[in-house]
Amino acid sequence: MLYVDKRLAFKFILTIGFLAGISSALSGQERYTDGLYWLGFKVKTEFGDKWSASLEFEERRFMFPDRAHQRTLPDVSVFYHFSPEWKTGLSYTNFSIRSPGTADLPISSILSEQRYSLFLAKSFKLSQKDGMYTQWKTELRNFDRDPNDGELNYLDYLIRLRFLFRYSYTLENNWKLNCGDELHLHTAGNSDHQLFDQNRIFAGISKSISDWNCALGYIFWYQKNRKGSAIFSRHILRFTCTYTLSFR
């Protein structure tokens, strides 16, 4: 079994968040801060030891005033498990984004996105109660070029890499704590984009009851706009319910 030092893992997560925060603070761009809440529902299906799948829906809304921001309808994923520690997968996401990206302005347009992803993930068991999870994902993001023309022309694209690190600790009575960081980088595209897209630092708690799992978490999300002229800082409360259907 591969051993990962807990202190080193925590230092790595904190260093990523600290350096990214310093870089955005010193960049001199316009800054916008908003509060949001995300509501999600997921169905996970297990077909045995090697194959599984998931179907997910999520509504993302600003708090003050309450209005839509983003919507996942749906995200469909298929996974192949090489072992209990390693897995890979493919996913398709139908995504929509309301503009502008600040809560104090009314919606002027709805941008449609079709997203195709490939990822590889590895779990590390640190002890009987805690562990690490890492995921490397690449995404092809296709956007409707003109969201106000009444047609869906997915001519603009971006390629994005996502790096996720999560630490979890199991408590009594099926409670679990987790924290981590996810970095998003744009590497190619035919429209405006920056190398740094966004970073998410998160922490949360979850409870499993039979085939159900309910999770409540906090996310600090900061993101550059595509031209790099503004930084969006978002404080998010996320609630997700997951139902697991097993055919093992």
Number of C-alpha atoms within 10 A of each C-alpha: 6 7 9 14 8 14 8 10 16 15 10 15 19 15 12 15 18 11 11 16 13 10 10 18 12 8 12 11 14 11 15 15 13 17 18 21 20 21 16 18 15 20 16 17 18 16 12 11 13 13 16 19 18 19 19 19 19 20 16 20 21 22 17 11 14 13 17 19 22 21 20 17 15 15 18 18 19 17 18 16 17 12 10 11 12 15 18 18 18 18 18 18 20 16 20 17 18 19 17 14 17 17 22 13 11 14 16 10 13 17 17 22 21 16 19 19 18 17 18 17 18 16 18 18 16 18 10 8 12 17 18 20 16 18 18 16 18 20 19 18 19 19 22 19 18 17 15 12 9 7 10 15 14 15 12 16 20 18 19 20 20 18 17 19 22 21 22 20 17 17 14 7 9 12 16 18 18 18 20 24 23 21 18 19 18 19 15 16 16 10 13 13 19 16 15 18 21 21 25 20 21 19 17 18 18 19 18 16 11 9 11 14 17 17 18 17 18 19 21 17 18 21 20 22 16 15 10 17 12 17 21 19 20 20 18 21 19 20 18 18 18 19 18 15 16 12 10 8
